[in-house]
Amino acid sequence: MSEQKRLATQKGGKAIRKAADPLSSLEINDTKDVVKLLSTTINEVRLGTAEIRVANCIGYLSGHLLKALEVANLEERITQIEKIILKT
């Protein structure tokens, strides 16, 4: 193994292992909040202050959260339409 490859492997094994600050938690209530979270995470990855595994997890969970927000929004709209239809 070349010296460069060995050093690169060593460096990769010493990835940032900083836990998220629990005091900096973000309330996520709508899609704009998800966009803010993803934007912040992308910038932290680019700056090297976020662990890649954590960023990947945030991206994955954000996708599920967006889907859940979409379903909740549709359910609310259906409920409103049903109320209108049943009144007539």
N, C-alpha and C positions, 0 to 999 in steps of 0.2 A: 504494500500500500504506500502510495507516495505521501510525502510529508504534508503537501497541501490538502490531500483528501483526508488524512488523519486529523488535521487541525479543523477542517470543516465539519467532520463528524463530531469531534469534541465540542465545537461551538454549538452545533445543533442540539447536542445533549444537555447543554446548559441554557436552555430557553428560559425566557422570563417566567418566573413562577410566582408572580405577584397576585394575591387574591384581591377580588374586587372589594372596595371599601363599602361596608354595609351602610354607612351613613350617606353614601352618594347614590342610594337606590333611586330609581326613576319610576314614577307613577305612569303606567301606560294604560290610557283609556280609549285612545282612538288611533287611527292610522297615522296622524301627524306625529304622535308620540313614538310610534314604531320607526318612522323615518328619522326622527331625532336620535333614537337609540342606535340605529344602524349607521347613521352618519358619524356619531361619536365613536362607535366601535371601529369603523373603517379608519378614522383618523388616528385612533390609538394604535391600531395595528401598524399603520404607516410610520408612526413615531417610535414604534418598538416598545410601547408601554403596556400593551395588552398581549396576553398569551394567545397564540393561534388557536389552540383547542377551545378556549373560552369564546373567542370570536366566532369560531365555527358553530359552537353550540348556540350562541346568541342568534346567529343567522338562521339556523335550523328552527329554533323555537319561535323566532319572529315570523317565519312563514306560517307556522301553525296558528300563531296568534292572529295574524292577518285574516286567515281563513275563518277563525272563530268570530272575529269582529264582523266580518262580512255576513256570516250566518245570523248573528244576533241582529244586525241591521235589517236583514231581510225579514226576520221574524217580527220585528217591530213594525215594519212597513205593512206586512200582511195583516197584523192585528189592527192597525189603523184602517186599512181598506175594509176589513170585515166589519168593523164598527160602522163605517159609512154605509155599507151595503145593507146591513141589518136594520138601520134606522129608517130606510125607505120602504 
